[in-house]
Amino acid sequence: MRNKGKYRIVIEILSIIFGSLLIAIGANTLLLPANLLSGGVIGICMILYHFFHWSVGVQYFIYNIPLLILGYIHLGKKFILYTILAVISDTIFLHFIPIRLMWTDNIILASIFGGIISFAGGAIMLRVGGSNGGLDVLGRIIAKHKNLSIAKFGLIVNLIIVAISAVIFDVQAAMFTILSLYVGAKTYESLLNMAERSSVIIVTDKGEEISEALNQAFHRGVTSWDALGAYSHSEKQVILCVIVNIQWSELCQTVQSIDDHAFISAMPAQKVIGNFKNVW
């Protein structure tokens, strides 16, 4: 079980580095040289690059420092450690990958595939328990305390970026930036399945420990009750909680680190009424 955990960590680290590479390829070889902007902090870095020719990678690293400090205070340790790795990887790739069109000089193709590649990289990071840094960190902090999803928060920021794009370039460039952001957002949502939630049932011998771990890791309320195993005739605890689907992998890892014989089942939760926040 311990070797399986180490293997999973290696895969997650490699996934984050690969996600960073995709983000940098989309930004430096498709969007930026076509006078298009990405979303979030990278989009802000691109704007300042066009004005002052400051390195996008170096800017990205500097702007993320205060956000990572906030994340360390408010969010989970694993999330922040992986996000620090992502920011460092992003900085290196964004700084050293040449800024020039590589595959096409067609602005439509650049906007579509730039959005797909960049947002796919961000989704891969989030999928393994980290993030691309930037507004993902700030958005998650806001979502933790307010019922405002990261998607809605990012939309507000991206609308501002699009407006700036129209001013510094032209309306057509802004329209292609919108196209890129839209296609990217659809890619992001498809890979993460962000909007879907699941009701999770856990049957275990260590109900109190798992309940406490889930409360601390996900800031989710859980409900538990006693049960009897019909086959083993031994006492069990059943735990019920609702998560967004992107949290499934981390939930399984958390539960199995306490009880590797726990039974975990999930089913779609179409509607949730009550104190439930869509953190992702």
Phi, psi and chi 1 to 4 in degrees:
 res  aa     phi    psi   chi1   chi2   chi3   chi4
   1 MET       -  -38.0 -173.2   68.2 -170.1      -
   2 ARG   -65.6  -40.8 -167.6  170.1  -66.0  174.6
   3 ASN   -64.7  -36.7  -70.4  -26.2      -      -
   4 LYS   -62.5  -38.9 -172.3 -176.5  -69.3 -174.0
   5 GLY   -66.0  -40.1      -      -      -      -
   6 LYS   -66.5  -39.6  -69.4 -179.9 -180.0  178.0
   7 TYR   -62.5  -41.1  175.1   76.0      -      -
   8 ARG   -64.3  -40.2  176.7 -178.3  -67.3  171.0
   9 ILE   -63.9  -42.7  -69.8  172.4      -      -
  10 VAL   -61.3  -43.9  170.7      -      -      -
  11 ILE   -62.2  -41.7  -66.9  -61.5      -      -
  12 GLU   -65.0  -42.0  -70.5  172.7  -10.9      -
  13 ILE   -63.9  -45.4  -70.3  173.0      -      -
  14 LEU   -63.5  -36.3  -68.2  175.9      -      -
  15 SER   -64.8  -39.6  -63.8      -      -      -
  16 ILE   -66.1  -42.9  -73.0  172.6      -      -
  17 ILE   -64.4  -41.4  -65.3  172.8      -      -
  18 PHE   -64.6  -40.4  178.5   65.8      -      -
  19 GLY   -60.7  -40.6      -      -      -      -
  20 SER   -62.4  -40.9  -68.4      -      -      -
  21 LEU   -61.8  -42.5  177.2   61.5      -      -
  22 LEU   -63.4  -41.7  -70.6 -179.4      -      -
  23 ILE   -60.4  -45.6  -70.9  169.8      -      -
  24 ALA   -67.6  -39.5      -      -      -      -
  25 ILE   -62.1  -46.7  -71.3  173.5      -      -
  26 GLY   -61.5  -40.9      -      -      -      -
  27 ALA   -73.6  -48.9      -      -      -      -
  28 ASN   -85.2  -24.0  -75.3    9.5      -      -
  29 THR  -109.7   -6.8   68.5      -      -      -
  30 LEU  -129.8  -54.2  -70.3  167.0      -      -
  31 LEU   -78.9  -58.1  -62.0  177.5      -      -
  32 LEU   -59.6  -47.4 -165.8   53.9      -      -
  33 PRO   -70.1  -14.2   22.7  -32.2      -      -
  34 ALA   -96.2   12.5      -      -      -      -
  35 ASN    59.8   37.0  -71.1  -24.4      -      -
  36 LEU  -112.0  158.2  -57.1  174.8      -      -
  37 LEU  -117.3  147.2  -60.2  178.5      -      -
  38 SER   -89.3 -178.1 -175.1      -      -      -
  39 GLY   -94.0  170.5      -      -      -      -
  40 GLY    65.6 -151.0      -      -      -      -
  41 VAL   -63.8  -36.6  171.5      -      -      -
  42 ILE   -62.2  -37.1  -67.4 -179.2      -      -
  43 GLY   -62.4  -40.2      -      -      -      -
  44 ILE   -64.5  -41.7  -63.6  170.4      -      -
  45 CYS   -61.4  -38.6  -64.2      -      -      -
  46 MET   -64.0  -40.5  -72.0  177.4  167.9      -
  47 ILE   -60.0  -47.1  -67.9  170.2      -      -
  48 LEU   -70.1  -28.5  -65.2  176.1      -      -
  49 TYR   -62.8  -42.5  169.7   82.8      -      -
  50 HIS   -66.2  -32.0  -78.1  -69.5      -      -
  51 PHE   -81.2  -45.4  -82.5  113.3      -      -
  52 PHE  -120.0   -4.7  -54.7  108.0      -      -
  53 HIS    59.9   31.7  -65.2  -73.2      -      -
  54 TRP   -74.6  142.0  -66.7  -16.3      -      -
  55 SER   -57.5  127.4  166.1      -      -      -
  56 VAL   -62.5  -40.4  174.0      -      -      -
  57 GLY   -63.6  -46.9      -      -      -      -
  58 VAL   -65.2  -42.3  174.1      -      -      -
  59 GLN   -57.9  -45.2  -74.5 -172.5   73.7      -
  60 TYR   -60.4  -40.5 -169.7   72.4      -      -
  61 PHE   -64.3  -45.9 -178.9   78.8      -      -
  62 ILE   -64.1  -45.5  -66.3  171.4      -      -
  63 TYR   -68.1  -23.5  -57.7  154.9      -      -
  64 ASN   -82.6  -17.1  -91.9  -75.8      -      -
  65 ILE   -56.7  -53.7  -68.1  174.4      -      -
  66 PRO   -65.2  -32.5   21.5  -32.6      -      -
  67 LEU   -67.7  -38.0  -61.9  175.3      -      -
  68 LEU   -68.6  -34.8  -69.9  173.1      -      -
  69 ILE   -63.8  -44.4  -67.3  172.6      -      -
  70 LEU   -61.3  -42.7  -77.5  174.3      -      -
  71 GLY   -63.8  -37.8      -      -      -      -
  72 TYR   -63.1  -34.7 -179.0   79.9      -      -
  73 ILE   -74.5  -40.2  -64.0  171.2      -      -
  74 HIS  -104.1  -19.5  -66.5  -79.0      -      -
  75 LEU  -117.6  176.3  -57.7  175.6      -      -
  76 GLY   -69.4  154.7      -      -      -      -
  77 LYS   -63.8  -46.5 -176.9  178.1  178.5 -178.8
  78 LYS   -61.6  -44.3  175.1 -173.1  173.3 -177.0
  79 PHE   -57.6  -45.7  175.6   81.2      -      -
  80 ILE   -71.7  -40.3  -74.0  -58.1      -      -
  81 LEU   -61.1  -43.2  -71.8  175.7      -      -
  82 TYR   -68.7  -34.7  -81.9    3.4      -      -
  83 THR   -69.2  -37.8  -59.5      -      -      -
  84 ILE   -60.4  -44.4  -69.2  172.0      -      -
  85 LEU   -58.9  -43.0  171.8   63.0      -      -
  86 ALA   -64.0  -42.4      -      -      -      -
  87 VAL   -64.2  -42.4  169.6      -      -      -
  88 ILE   -63.7  -44.3  -67.1  171.9      -      -
  89 SER   -63.7  -44.4  -60.3      -      -      -
  90 ASP   -57.6  -45.6  -74.9  -12.0      -      -
  91 THR   -58.8  -46.5  -61.7      -      -      -
  92 ILE   -64.6  -49.3  -66.7  171.1      -      -
  93 PHE   -67.3  -42.3  -71.9  130.7      -      -
  94 LEU   -65.4  -31.9  -74.5  168.1      -      -
  95 HIS   -78.6  -37.0 -175.5   71.0      -      -
  96 PHE  -101.1  -21.2  -71.7  104.6      -      -
  97 ILE   -74.0  125.2  -69.2  178.6      -      -
  98 PRO   -59.3  143.3  -20.4   31.8      -      -
  99 ILE   -90.7   93.2  -62.3  174.7      -      -
 100 ARG  -162.2  151.3   64.9  170.2 -177.6  -94.1
 101 LEU   -67.7  129.0  -71.4  170.3      -      -
 102 MET  -110.4  -41.0  -69.7 -176.2   62.1      -
 103 TRP  -105.6  -25.7  -63.4  -58.8      -      -
 104 THR  -157.0  150.0  178.8      -      -      -
 105 ASP  -109.0   13.0   56.1    1.7      -      -
 106 ASN   -84.4  118.8 -174.9  -53.0      -      -
 107 ILE   -66.0  -29.6 -168.8  171.4      -      -
 108 ILE   -67.3  -48.0  -62.5  177.2      -      -
 109 LEU   -64.6  -38.0  -67.4  177.4      -      -
 110 ALA   -62.5  -41.6      -      -      -      -
 111 SER   -69.0  -41.7   64.6      -      -      -
 112 ILE   -68.9  -53.6  -68.3  173.6      -      -
 113 PHE   -77.2  -26.6  -75.3   94.4      -      -
 114 GLY   -62.9  -43.1      -      -      -      -
 115 GLY   -66.0  -44.5      -      -      -      -
 116 ILE   -60.9  -50.1  -69.3  173.5      -      -
 117 ILE   -66.3  -45.6  -66.7  171.3      -      -
 118 SER   -64.1  -47.5  -64.1      -      -      -
 119 PHE   -72.2  -30.2  -81.8   79.5      -      -
 120 ALA   -62.4  -39.7      -      -      -      -
 121 GLY   -61.0  -43.7      -      -      -      -
 122 GLY   -64.8  -37.5      -      -      -      -
 123 ALA   -67.0  -38.4      -      -      -      -
 124 ILE   -60.4  -42.8  -71.0  170.5      -      -
 125 MET   -61.3  -48.2  -67.8  179.5 -178.7      -
 126 LEU   -64.8  -31.9 -154.0   58.2      -      -
 127 ARG   -65.1  -30.3 -171.5  106.7 -168.8  144.7
 128 VAL   -99.7   10.0  -63.1      -      -      -
 129 GLY   102.5    7.8      -      -      -      -
 130 GLY  -117.4 -154.5      -      -      -      -
 131 SER  -161.8  174.8   83.5      -      -      -
 132 ASN   -83.6    6.3 -171.2   37.0      -      -
 133 GLY    75.8 -153.1      -      -      -      -
 134 GLY    56.6 -131.5      -      -      -      -
 135 LEU   -74.7  -15.1  -62.8 -176.9      -      -
 136 ASP   -60.6  -40.8  -78.3  -12.1      -      -
 137 VAL   -67.9  -50.9  175.1      -      -      -
 138 LEU   -63.0  -40.9 -172.0   57.9      -      -
 139 GLY   -63.9  -37.9      -      -      -      -
 140 ARG   -69.3  -36.5 -174.4  167.7  179.0  176.0
 141 ILE   -63.8  -44.1  -66.8  171.4      -      -
 142 ILE   -63.9  -43.3  -68.0  172.9      -      -
 143 ALA   -65.0  -28.4      -      -      -      -
 144 LYS   -68.1  -31.9  178.4  179.9  172.5 -177.7
 145 HIS  -108.2  -20.7  -60.7  -74.2      -      -
 146 LYS  -127.6  153.9  -57.1  -70.2 -176.7 -179.9
 147 ASN   -83.5   61.2 -165.2   19.0      -      -
 148 LEU  -129.8  115.5  178.8   67.1      -      -
 149 SER   -72.2  160.4   68.5      -      -      -
 150 ILE   -60.1  -36.7  -71.5  178.2      -      -
 151 ALA   -61.5  -44.8      -      -      -      -
 152 LYS   -68.1  -41.6  -69.0  179.1 -178.8  177.7
 153 PHE   -62.1  -44.6  176.5   72.4      -      -
 154 GLY   -63.7  -34.6      -      -      -      -
 155 LEU   -61.9  -41.9  176.4   62.2      -      -
 156 ILE   -61.2  -47.9  -65.1  170.3      -      -
 157 VAL   -63.8  -41.7  175.6      -      -      -
 158 ASN   -67.6  -32.0  -70.5  -22.3      -      -
 159 LEU   -62.4  -38.6  -73.4  174.4      -      -
 160 ILE   -64.9  -42.3  -63.4  172.4      -      -
 161 ILE   -62.3  -41.4  -70.9  174.4      -      -
 162 VAL   -62.4  -41.7  168.2      -      -      -
 163 ALA   -61.9  -41.5      -      -      -      -
 164 ILE   -65.2  -39.0  -65.3  173.5      -      -
 165 SER   -58.4  -40.6  175.1      -      -      -
 166 ALA   -65.0  -31.3      -      -      -      -
 167 VAL   -78.8  -47.8  172.6      -      -      -
 168 ILE   -82.4  -24.0   63.7  175.0      -      -
 169 PHE  -111.0  -99.5  -60.3  122.3      -      -
 170 ASP  -160.4  175.4   53.7   42.1      -      -
 171 VAL   -64.6  -36.0  174.8      -      -      -
 172 GLN   -63.6  -42.3  178.9  173.4  -78.6      -
 173 ALA   -61.9  -39.3      -      -      -      -
 174 ALA   -63.7  -38.6      -      -      -      -
 175 MET   -64.9  -40.4  -67.1  170.0   68.6      -
 176 PHE   -70.5  -31.4  -77.9  121.1      -      -
 177 THR   -64.9  -41.0  -66.8      -      -      -
 178 ILE   -60.4  -44.2  -68.0  172.4      -      -
 179 LEU   -58.9  -45.1  174.4   62.0      -      -
 180 SER   -62.6  -44.5  178.0      -      -      -
 181 LEU   -66.0  -37.7  -68.1  172.4      -      -
 182 TYR   -66.4  -49.5  176.5   79.1      -      -
 183 VAL   -62.5  -40.9  172.5      -      -      -
 184 GLY   -63.1  -41.7      -      -      -      -
 185 ALA   -64.6  -38.5      -      -      -      -
 186 LYS   -65.6  -39.3  -72.7  -62.6 -179.1 -177.8
 187 THR   -62.5  -46.5  -57.5      -      -      -
 188 TYR   -56.9  -48.9 -159.1   68.5      -      -
 189 GLU   -67.0  -38.6 -174.4  175.3  -10.5      -
 190 SER   -64.9  -42.2  -63.1      -      -      -
 191 LEU   -71.4  -33.4  -69.6  175.6      -      -
 192 LEU   -92.7  -22.0  -71.1  177.4      -      -
 193 ASN    54.6   44.1 -141.5    2.8      -      -
 194 MET   -61.6  -36.1  -72.6  173.2   59.2      -
 195 ALA   -76.4  -13.7      -      -      -      -
 196 GLU   -91.8  143.2  -65.6 -171.8    7.5      -
 197 ARG  -122.0  159.8  -62.2  153.8  -66.4 -166.7
 198 SER  -134.1  142.7  -66.8      -      -      -
 199 SER   -89.2  123.7  -64.4      -      -      -
 200 VAL  -110.5  131.4  178.8      -      -      -
 201 ILE  -114.4  127.9  -66.2  176.4      -      -
 202 ILE  -121.0  126.2  -56.1  162.5      -      -
 203 VAL  -110.8  123.3 -178.0      -      -      -
 204 THR  -152.6  165.3  176.2      -      -      -
 205 ASP   -91.2   -8.8  -63.8  -38.3      -      -
 206 LYS  -124.1   58.7  -58.6  178.0 -179.9  179.1
 207 GLY   -63.2  -43.4      -      -      -      -
 208 GLU   -65.7  -43.2  -69.4 -174.2   11.2      -
 209 GLU   -64.0  -43.9  -64.2  173.7   54.0      -
 210 ILE   -67.9  -41.3  -69.0  176.2      -      -
 211 SER   -59.3  -44.2  -65.0      -      -      -
 212 GLU   -65.2  -41.3 -176.4  177.3  -10.9      -
 213 ALA   -64.2  -40.8      -      -      -      -
 214 LEU   -66.9  -38.9  -66.6  178.2      -      -
 215 ASN   -60.9  -43.0  -79.7  -33.5      -      -
 216 GLN   -74.0  -39.8  -68.4  179.5   -7.6      -
 217 ALA   -76.6  -38.3      -      -      -      -
 218 PHE  -116.1   -7.8  -58.0  102.1      -      -
 219 HIS    54.1   40.1  -55.0  -77.8      -      -
 220 ARG  -111.6  142.3  -59.8  -73.5 -171.5 -163.5
 221 GLY   -75.0  143.1      -      -      -      -
 222 VAL  -126.4  154.6  -58.3      -      -      -
 223 THR  -121.1  135.4  -58.7      -      -      -
 224 SER  -133.5  153.8   63.9      -      -      -
 225 TRP  -151.6  160.9   61.4   89.8      -      -
 226 ASP   -82.4  147.7  -64.9  -32.3      -      -
 227 ALA  -145.9  171.2      -      -      -      -
 228 LEU  -125.9  125.5 -179.2   68.2      -      -
 229 GLY   -68.1  119.6      -      -      -      -
 230 ALA   -67.5  -31.3      -      -      -      -
 231 TYR   -85.0  -46.8  177.6   77.5      -      -
 232 SER   -87.6  -16.1   62.9      -      -      -
 233 HIS    56.3   32.3  -61.1  -71.8      -      -
 234 SER  -111.2  153.0   59.7      -      -      -
 235 GLU   -73.4  137.1  -67.6 -175.8   -4.5      -
 236 LYS  -130.9  164.7  -57.7  -78.3 -174.1  179.4
 237 GLN  -117.1  138.9  -70.9   83.0   47.3      -
 238 VAL  -110.6  131.0  179.3      -      -      -
 239 ILE  -118.5  133.8  -60.6  169.8      -      -
 240 LEU  -120.9  130.9  171.3   67.4      -      -
 241 CYS  -150.5  162.0   65.4      -      -      -
 242 VAL  -114.9  131.4  178.0      -      -      -
 243 ILE  -130.1  162.1   61.1  170.3      -      -
 244 VAL   -84.2  148.8  -73.4      -      -      -
 245 ASN   -60.4  -27.2  -75.0   -3.2      -      -
 246 ILE   -66.0  -18.6 -173.9   57.4      -      -
 247 GLN   -86.8   -1.0  -64.4  174.8  -40.8      -
 248 TRP   -59.3  -48.9  169.1 -106.5      -      -
 249 SER   -61.0  -45.6  176.5      -      -      -
 250 GLU   -68.1  -35.3 -170.9  174.2   -3.7      -
 251 LEU   -62.4  -46.7  178.5  138.6      -      -
 252 CYS   -60.0  -41.9  -69.1      -      -      -
 253 GLN   -64.6  -40.9 -173.5  176.2   -5.6      -
 254 THR   -64.7  -45.9  -59.9      -      -      -
 255 VAL   -65.6  -46.6  172.1      -      -      -
 256 GLN   -70.6  -22.2  -69.5  173.8  -16.3      -
 257 SER   -70.0  -21.0   67.7      -      -      -
 258 ILE   -98.3  -43.5  -61.5  171.7      -      -
 259 ASP  -140.2   99.0  179.9    5.5      -      -
 260 ASP   -76.7    0.6   56.5    1.9      -      -
 261 HIS  -106.9    7.1  -64.5  -66.1      -      -
 262 ALA   -65.3  145.8      -      -      -      -
 263 PHE   -97.1  125.3  174.7   83.3      -      -
 264 ILE  -124.2  127.2  -50.9  171.7      -      -
 265 SER  -133.3  144.5  175.0      -      -      -
 266 ALA  -133.7  146.7      -      -      -      -
 267 MET  -140.5  149.2   61.9 -168.0   75.8      -
 268 PRO   -58.3  138.3  -21.4   32.7      -      -
 269 ALA  -113.5   98.4      -      -      -      -
 270 GLN   -69.0  -37.7  -62.6  -62.4  -31.6      -
 271 LYS  -136.7  139.1  -64.0 -179.4  179.9  179.9
 272 VAL  -131.5  125.4  178.6      -      -      -
 273 ILE  -116.6  130.4  -61.1  174.1      -      -
 274 GLY   130.6 -159.8      -      -      -      -
 275 ASN   -84.6   75.4 -173.4   22.5      -      -
 276 PHE  -128.2  124.3 -179.8   86.4      -      -
 277 LYS  -109.7  132.3  -65.3  178.2 -179.4  178.1
 278 ASN   -79.8   81.3  -74.5  -53.1      -      -
 279 VAL   -58.4  -37.6  173.4      -      -      -
 280 TRP   -96.4      -  -66.2  102.7      -      -
